[in-house]
């Protein structure tokens, strides 16, 4: 029961470096999301995708890029890391269909520190 | 715009006592409401959701939540708390008129003491 899998789990970056977080889901979900979690601020949506080849901006998209080349994968890129991007990143996925109030399922998180 | 408020940063309760974690929401249309739990260094786990129907929703691990439309609230409850319930709890709302996006509250840390 893999569900939503994120790699890497931990990473330390120097300011200005780039990196990519990989998310994979095996539930055949149409929708995928990237959130960041900061103390006292809950989860904030960075980018999301409603299907293969499509992406859209969320609440806090600046400094991040995403790609959804395959239905099961959703990549989050940091082109030039900044200390403000130190956070815990969560990938999530869900079925489409607004009428069903579909549950969103989360990965285990990726802890990123930018020094 | 939709929003969620969890007015308590932390809730302390003794083991065996009932617990309540509060959540209020604001949406323009009818809400879908969710509770998630996060254990240390782990991802969010789905607990329960309200879509329609009975205002009392039962979920995992003995938790339940009551939807109150007039008070725009969706408080999480459990009749008898366990030490293992200690975790961070998030309430979330999805406005069916605003796409599939969830908006989360800031989280409430539940501490259950033996």
Boltz contact constraints between the chains, C-beta under 6 A:
constraints:
  - contact:
      token1: [A, 31]
      token2: [B, 100]
      max_distance: 6.0
  - contact:
      token1: [A, 40]
      token2: [B, 106]
      max_distance: 6.0
  - contact:
      token1: [A, 42]
      token2: [B, 104]
      max_distance: 6.0
  - contact:
      token1: [A, 42]
      token2: [B, 105]
      max_distance: 6.0
  - contact:
      token1: [A, 42]
      token2: [B, 106]
      max_distance: 6.0
  - contact:
      token1: [A, 42]
      token2: [B, 107]
      max_distance: 6.0
  - contact:
      token1: [A, 43]
      token2: [B, 104]
      max_distance: 6.0
  - contact:
      token1: [A, 98]
      token2: [B, 96]
      max_distance: 6.0
  - contact:
      token1: [A, 98]
      token2: [B, 100]
      max_distance: 6.0
  - contact:
      token1: [A, 101]
      token2: [B, 32]
      max_distance: 6.0
  - contact:
      token1: [A, 101]
      token2: [B, 51]
      max_distance: 6.0
  - contact:
      token1: [A, 103]
      token2: [B, 46]
      max_distance: 6.0
  - contact:
      token1: [A, 104]
      token2: [B, 102]
      max_distance: 6.0
  - contact:
      token1: [A, 106]
      token2: [B, 43]
      max_distance: 6.0
  - contact:
      token1: [A, 106]
      token2: [B, 44]
      max_distance: 6.0
  - contact:
      token1: [A, 107]
      token2: [B, 43]
      max_distance: 6.0
  - contact:
      token1: [A, 108]
      token2: [B, 43]
      max_distance: 6.0
  - contact:
      token1: [A, 109]
      token2: [B, 43]
      max_distance: 6.0
